[in-house]
């Protein structure tokens, strides 16, 4: 993701790449970020520290790095975009607290298509909230074999949005054995890890006699990187606070 951020930022006339960060142990520290990303030379060297003046920072890394990045941004009063998933409750609380000092965009998925589908899922949930036969909600997600968290942060966010509308309180992760008759209060998640899949989410609303299925699929990672860059443009001009992709996209 860092490489795609570099390449797409270089191609965007509204943006200037001024820093590219990696861990202090990364073997390519000191090399040109553009060349590392497989693009043209930029004059920006891969570093573990930020010495340049920047307008916004994007963290698209791993949960272990989020805290130090957020702390540095708070200390420098630097706007931040967090696209990293798999955060624990303590890390989520820390980001919420950081947003009291800096403008912070935090979302489990930066894709335009995914966020539009989330609005559609909310619309479906509202329409089905009082449906006489009830609605069974199942969420299926597919990602590459290297993804470490499951279900995906995006799948969990779909579930949160729908649960807020329908009032479901039970979240089930897969099924086995004889779990019995499906409860109307549950939302179920199913995580597949296959090959190099860059991300698919299906949200099924099962009714008696008919069903609705929303599906959103990515074919490469550029949609996530482009969304993060769009969020960086947005957050750079905001007051301190916690923002989501609905704010960025005006949804």
TAMOMO-V189165 format. One record per backbone hydrogen bond with DSSP energy under -1.0 kcal/mol. CO is the residue of the C=O (numbers start at 1). NH is the residue of the N-H. Records with the same first field share a line. If there is no record, write none. Layout:
BEGIN
CO->NH, NH
END
This chain:
BEGIN
1->5
2->6
3->7
4->8
5->9
6->10
7->11
12->15
20->47
23->26
26->29
28->31
31->46
32->36
33->37
34->39
35->38
44->33
46->30
47->22
57->81
59->83
62->65
65->69
66->70
67->71
68->72
69->73
70->74
71->75
72->76
73->78
79->57
80->105
81->59
82->107
88->92
89->93
90->94
91->95
92->96
93->97
94->98
95->99
97->100
98->101, 102
102->241
103->80
104->243
105->82
111->115
112->116
113->117
114->118
115->119
116->120
117->121
118->122
119->123
120->124
121->125
122->126
123->127
124->128
128->131
131->134
136->206
137->188
138->204
139->190
140->202
141->192
142->200
143->194
144->147
152->156
153->157
154->158
155->159
156->160
157->161
158->162
159->163
160->164
161->165
162->166
163->167
170->187
172->189
183->186
185->170
187->172
188->139
189->174
190->141
192->143
194->197
195->145
197->144
199->218
200->142
201->216
202->140
203->214
204->138
205->212
206->136
210->207
212->205
214->203
216->201
221->225
222->226
223->227
224->228
225->229
226->230
227->231
228->232
229->233
230->234
231->235
232->236
234->237
235->238
241->104
243->106
244->248
245->249
246->251
END
